[in-house]
Amino acid sequence: MDRRAFLFTTAAALTLPHLAFAAPVNYTPGLVEKELAAGKTVFLDFKAEWCSTCKAQERVIAKLLAENPAYAANISFINIDWDEYRSAKITKDLKIPRRSTLVVLRGDKELGRIVAGVSRKDIQALMDTALAAATA
């Protein structure tokens, strides 16, 4: 193998784990309802760019997504910008108390929620709940 092929192969191998899961989608009005109507399990992340707790949650979620591609393959991850949607209907309907709130929905049911928690164990448990519902 020549050096060029080796470098190309190495670069591809290093890039693939990052492409193995789809990035969360940013919320737009009606998106959650559309995903739920399609029978999908939805993982909502109410976050703000400036929020340190949100950043900690984001790091844990990213690691879990990288470790288990089944999450992204079966669950719709949606980021909801707290600064833009704190007074929106979805926030009020779900009684979201603050930024750094994670919620899992399936059909017309809330399957779980974490408010301001950053524990890997707790976030993984919530993601596992979502995965179990999505694959049932």
C-alpha positions in Angstrom: 0.0 0.0 0.0 1.4 3.4 -0.9 1.5 6.3 1.4 -1.4 8.1 -0.4 -3.7 5.1 0.0 -2.7 4.7 3.6 -3.4 8.3 4.4 -6.8 8.2 2.6 -7.8 4.9 4.4 -6.7 6.3 7.8 -8.6 9.5 7.2 -11.7 7.6 6.2 -11.5 5.3 9.2 -11.2 8.2 11.6 -14.1 10.0 10.0 -16.6 7.1 9.9 -17.4 6.9 13.6 -18.5 10.6 13.5 -20.8 9.8 10.5 -22.3 6.7 12.1 -25.0 8.7 13.7 -27.3 11.5 12.5 -26.9 14.8 14.2 -29.9 16.0 16.2 -32.3 18.2 14.2 -33.1 21.8 15.2 -36.7 22.3 16.2 -39.2 24.1 14.0 -42.9 24.5 14.8 -44.8 21.3 13.9 -41.8 19.1 13.7 -42.5 17.2 16.9 -46.1 16.6 15.9 -45.0 15.4 12.5 -42.4 12.9 13.9 -44.9 11.6 16.5 -47.6 11.2 13.8 -45.2 9.1 11.8 -44.9 6.8 14.8 -41.4 7.9 15.8 -40.0 8.1 19.3 -38.8 11.7 20.0 -36.0 12.8 22.3 -36.3 16.6 23.0 -33.4 18.6 24.3 -34.4 22.1 25.5 -31.1 23.9 25.6 -29.4 27.3 25.3 -26.1 28.0 23.7 -24.8 29.8 26.8 -26.0 27.1 29.3 -23.1 25.1 30.9 -25.5 22.4 32.1 -26.8 22.0 28.5 -23.2 21.7 27.3 -22.5 19.0 29.8 -25.7 17.1 28.7 -24.7 17.6 25.1 -21.3 16.0 25.6 -22.9 13.0 27.3 -25.5 12.6 24.6 -22.9 12.8 21.8 -20.8 10.1 23.5 -23.7 7.8 23.9 -24.8 8.4 20.3 -21.2 7.5 19.1 -21.1 4.4 21.3 -24.5 3.0 20.2 -25.7 3.7 16.7 -29.1 2.2 17.5 -30.1 5.4 19.3 -29.8 7.6 16.2 -31.2 4.9 13.9 -34.4 4.5 15.9 -35.0 7.8 17.8 -35.6 11.3 16.5 -33.4 13.7 18.4 -34.6 17.3 18.3 -32.9 20.3 19.9 -35.1 23.1 21.0 -33.5 26.5 21.5 -34.6 27.7 24.9 -34.0 31.4 24.1 -36.2 31.2 21.0 -38.9 28.8 22.2 -39.2 29.3 25.9 -42.7 30.7 25.5 -43.8 28.5 22.6 -46.8 26.2 22.7 -44.7 23.0 22.9 -42.8 24.4 25.9 -46.0 25.3 27.7 -47.9 22.1 26.7 -45.1 20.0 28.1 -44.7 22.2 31.2 -41.0 22.6 30.6 -39.6 24.4 33.7 -36.3 25.5 32.3 -33.5 25.0 29.8 -31.5 21.8 30.2 -34.6 19.7 30.2 -34.6 16.4 28.3 -37.9 14.7 27.4 -38.8 11.5 25.6 -42.2 11.2 23.8 -43.9 8.4 22.0 -47.4 8.8 20.6 -49.3 10.9 23.1 -47.3 9.8 26.1 -44.3 11.3 27.9 -42.0 8.3 28.7 -39.5 10.2 30.8 -37.7 13.5 31.6 -34.6 14.8 33.2 -34.4 18.4 34.4 -30.9 19.8 34.8 -29.3 16.4 35.2 -25.9 15.6 33.7 -25.3 12.1 35.0 -24.3 9.7 32.2 -26.2 6.9 34.0 -29.5 8.9 34.1 -29.2 10.2 30.5 -28.3 6.7 29.2 -31.4 5.3 31.1 -33.6 7.9 29.4 -32.1 7.1 26.0 -32.5 3.4 26.7 -36.2 4.1 27.5 -36.6 5.8 24.2 -34.8 3.0 22.3 -37.0 0.4 24.0 -40.1 2.2 23.0 -38.9 2.8 19.5 -38.0 -0.9 18.9 -41.0 -2.4 20.7 
